Amino acid sequence: MKKIFILTGEPSGDKLVSKVILKLQKKNPDVEYSCVGGIHLNSLGIKSIFDLKEITYIGFTSVLFNIFKIKSKINKTVEEIIKFNPDILFSVDSPDFTLRVAEKVKKINNEIKTVHYVAPQVWVWREGRVKKFKKFLDHILLLFDFEKKYFDKENIPNTFVGHPLLEQEAKNKTNLSNIISSDRKIISLFCGSRSSEVNLLLPILIDFINLMNTKFDFYTFVFHATDENRNLIYKKINNTNLENVEVISDENIKNQVLNKSIFAVSKSGTVSLEICNAKVPSIIIYKMNLLNFLIVKMLVKIKFANIINIINNKEIIPELIQKECNAKEIYNSVVYFLKNPELMRKQISDCEETLTKIRSKTSSSDEAASVLAKFLVS
């Protein structure tokens, strides 16, 4: 029986790769799996060797403070992969963790094929890393077509598969009236999947809701949570006197809530593509501690945080970063959009035009699964 070890580093990677593995399981049912993953891979019957929370860190300082713990997890993961002896090591995003593991595995057992999904953002910083990747990666699956030139230059086999979060899926409808009154307008809020992001952004968003409630009484604010951070968000919301706030972690319900939303406030990340795909206008927020911000500012070579803005090299979706990421600025931006529907329509149109450039011509997850299937028979 062929074997695949799936290596993720955070909940977003777990969600992305689950779509690919579901397709692969249907085409190649006789494959044994093991993983470092979360609830999405677990729902496919694939057990993780340890809790994903144990290796989910964010920011340079967090990595520094946890360096010995991270090294220990890397070594333990390598040990488990070698013991499992897969035909393919399928690593997903989180390059500071997953690619370190892949490099060590390849040195120990060169027969294991290494396929990486979600290319490291070498177009943002540290382009020189590409030369190192070709020593231990057999193939890279790209979410964005413009990334090809960086890997073609070093003759690293790669395939543009598009972004699986842009795939439309038919799901069972849920009666949302049991959750949100039909006479209220929904604003969706995304404060991140990592607890460090939630701890920074959630208090700001609570203050934003309070500002909105002083002027309006017909909005319901819905936090889109993961199973991992749902309780953390619930706890903080319960300590307020807010009555027009919901916290939802069920994927099906979250999708329906987003589709019914009139606006979204989201931390920077892949979730912004889901928001654009749902044709919901939005703004992007992000904040990190000052030391991390100064380090990032010195290293990155792009002007924007959001992928839609990066592709267009201009601000299609407003970004409130660092000092601008505060309740008053968020309030002013959201209200300005809500009072100017033509601006919301223009943003939706610009985003849709951009998404056509990064959608797979067929199915992103199908194309990624096909690459893996070829390695299984090679």
N, C-alpha and C positions, 0 to 999 in steps of 0.2 A: 504494500500500500504506500502511495506517495504521501509525503508529509510537507506541511507548510507551517512555519512559525511566523505569527503576525506580531509586529513590534510597534506599539504606539507609545506616546508620551503624555497625552492629555485627552480629555473628553472629546474635543473637536475631531481629533484624528481617529478616535474610536468610532465616532459617528460616520465619518467619511468612508472609512475602509469597510464598514459593515455592509454598505450598499454593494461594494465590489465582491465581497466574499459571498453574499447571498446569491449573486449571479453565478459565481464560480461553483457553489455547492449544487446548483441546479444542473449545470453543464457537466461537472465532474464530481459526482456524489461520493466516489470512493477515495476521498482524501482525508487524511488525519490532520487535525489542527491542534496547536497550542498557542498561547499568546501572552503578551502583556497588554491588557486591554480593559475595557469597562463594560457598562451595562449593554451596549449595543452588540458587541461581540458575544457577550454572555447570552443574550437573547437568541443567538444562533447556535447555542449549545457548545460554545468554545470557552473553556475555563481559563482564567488568567492565573499566572504563577504567583502574582501578588497584587495587592490593591493598587490601582492606578494613582491614587492620592499620594502614594509613597514616593513617586518620582515626578510629581507635577510641581515644578518651581517656576517662578517668573522673575525676570530681572537679574542683572549682574550681581547685585549685592546678595540676593537670595541664594544664588548659586554659590557665591563665595562662602556664605555662612553655613551652607550645607554640603560643601565640597567633599568631605570624607564620606558622608552618607550617600552622596551621588555615586562616588567611585565604588563604594561597596555594592550598590544596586547594579551598576554596570557590570562589575565582575560576577555577581550572582546571576545576572541575566545571561551573560556569556556562557557561564557554566551550565545553566539549564538548557540553553539552545544546543550546545555541543552534545549534551546528554540526550536530547530529543532527536538529534541528527536529522534535521529536515532536508528535503531536496531544495527548498526555497526559503530564504529568510526575507520576508516581506516587511520592510520597515516603512513607517508612515510619519511624515512631518517630524516635528520636535528634533531637529538635527543634532543639537548639542547632546542629546541622550541617544537617540536611535542610531546615528551614524558612528558614534564612538563604539557602540556595541557591534555594529556591522563590521567595522574595521578590525576589531579584535577577533571576531568570529572567522573572518576571511583568512586571517593570518594563521589561525589554528587549523582550519579545515577549508582549503581552497576549493573543494568539490561542491560546497554549498553555494548555490546561486543567490546572489544578492540583488533584489529589486527594491528600489526606493520610490515611494509615492509621495508627491508634493515636493517639488524641488526646493532645496534651500534658496532663500531669496538673495542670490548672489548679485542681482541687479540693484539691491538695496545697499549691501556692504560686503566686504571681503570676497571680491570676485576671484581672488587668487586661490580660494578653496577648491575650485573646480579641478585644478591639476591634481590635487590630493585624492579627490573622489574617484578618479579613473583607476586608481590602484586597487580599489576594493569593491566598486559597484559594477555589476554586470548590465544594469538597465535602470533608467530613470523615467518615471511616468510624470508628465508635465500637465499642470492645470491650465497653463496659459501658453498660447502659441508663440508669443514674443520671447519666451525663455529658451527656445530651441537653439538660437545662435550661440548662447553661452556654452552649451554642452557639445554642439556640433564642432565648435572650434577646437575642442580637446578630444574629438572623436569618441565621445562617450555615447553608447547606444541609448536612444531616448525615443519616446512616443508621446505626442500631444494627445491627451485623452479628453480634455475639457474638464469642467468642474461638475462633480456629481450632485452638488447642492442645487444646480440649475435644472435638474431633471424633474419633470412634473410627474407626480405619483397620484394614482387614484386611491383615495383612502375612505374609510367609512365615516360618514358624517355624524357628528355629535350635536345634540340639542344644547346650544350654548346658553339658552335662556335660563337654564338651571344655575349657570355660573355668573352671567352678566345680563342685566336687564336690557331688553331690546330698545328702550328709549334712551340709552346712554351711548355716547361715542367712545370708542376705544383708542387709547394711546398705548402702544406696546413699548416696553422698556427692557433693555438687555444690558446687564451690568457685568457680563463675563462668566466664564465657566470655572475660573480658578478662585479660590477663597481670598487670595491676596487682591484680586481685582474687585471682588464683591466688597471687601472691607474698605477699599478706597472709594469706589464709585457709588455704592448704595446710599451712604449718608447724603451725598450730593443730590442724588435723585429723589430722596425723601424730602429734602428741602425744596427741590423744584416742584414736587407735587403740592406741597403746602402753599407755595406761591400761586400755583394754578388754581388751587381751591379758594383763594381769596378773591379771585375774579370770575371764576366759572363754577357752575354746579351740575354740569351735564357730562363730565368725562369720567370714565373708569380707566384706571392705570393698571396694566397687567405686566407683571414681571415674568419674563420667560426664563425659567430656571432649569438647571440640570438636576437629575436625581441626587448628584453629589452635593450640590450647594443649596438645594431647596430648603432644608431645615435652617441653614444659616440665614437665608433671606426671610423666611417665616419669623424667625426669632426677632430679627431687627424690626420687621414691620409690626409685630405684635406689641412692641415697646412704644409704638406711636399711637395716636388717637385717630389714625386715618381709617375711614370706613369705605372709601371708594378705590381700594387697592386689592388686587388678586395676585396670587403666585401660582403659576402653572408649570408642571414639568412633563406632563404627558405629551409626547411628540405629535400625535394626531390632533389633539386639542390646540396645542401651540400653533400649528400650521393654520388651523381654521381661525383662531383668534387673530393671527397676523393678517390673514386675508381680509378680515373684517375691520382692521384698524384703519384709522384715518391718518395716522402719523406714527413714527417710531423714533426713539432715541436709543442709540446703540453704541456700545464700546467698539473701538476699531477692531476688525477681524473678519473672518470668513462669513460670519452671520450677516454682515451687510449685504452680501450677495443674495442671500435668501430674502432679505427685505426688498431689495431691488426687483428680484424675480417675482415677488408678490405684488409688484406695482404699488408699493407704499412709500410715500415721501419720507425723508428722514434727515437727521443730523448725526454726526459722529462725535463721540466724546472719548477722551482718554487722559489718564493721569498716572504718573509714576513718581517715586521719590526723587528728590532733586539730584542726587548723585547719579542714579541710573539715567535720568534725563540728560545730564551734561555729557555722560559717556556716549549715549546714543547720538546726541547732536554732533559730537565730534566725528563719529564713525560713518553715519549714514550719508548717502549721496543723492537722496531724493527729497523733494519738497513736501510730499504729502504722505499721510498715514493710510488712507483708504485706497484700495485697489482700483476702484472706479476712477478716482482722481488721478492716480498714478498713470493709468493707461491713457487718459486724456491729457495729462500734463496740465490740468487746470482743475479748479475746485467746482465740481459738479454737485457734490454733497458737502455742505459746510462742516468744517472740522473745528471743534473746540478742544484744544490740547493744553495741558498744564494749567497755567494761570486762568485761561479762558474757560477751563472746565470747572465752572461753578454754577450754582443754582440760578443766579440772576441772569447770566449769559445764556444758559440753556432755556430759561423761561422766555427771554427776549427773542431768541431765535425761533422757538416753536410758535410763539404767538404771532410773530411776523409772517411765518409761512401760513398759518391757519387763517390769517386775515387776507392773504393774497393767493387765492386758489390757482391763479395762472402760473405762479412760481412753482407750485407743487406739480402741476401738469407738465411744466417744462422739465423739471428734474426727472420725473418718471419717463418722459420721452427720451431724454439724453441717456438715462441709465439703460433703457431697453435697447437703444442703438448700440451701446457698449457691450451689453450682454450677448448680442448676436455674434460678436467677434470672439467670444471665449466659450461659447457653447460647442459641445461636440456635435458633429454632423449626424451622428447616430445616437448612441447612448454612452455617456462617459464611463459608467460602471461596467457596461458590456465590453467596451474597448479595453479597459484595464484588466478585466477578467480574462480576455482573450490573450493578452500578453503573458499573464501568469500560466494559462493553459498551455501555451507554446513551450514554456520552460519546463512544464511537467512532463512533456513527451520528448524533450531534447536530450 
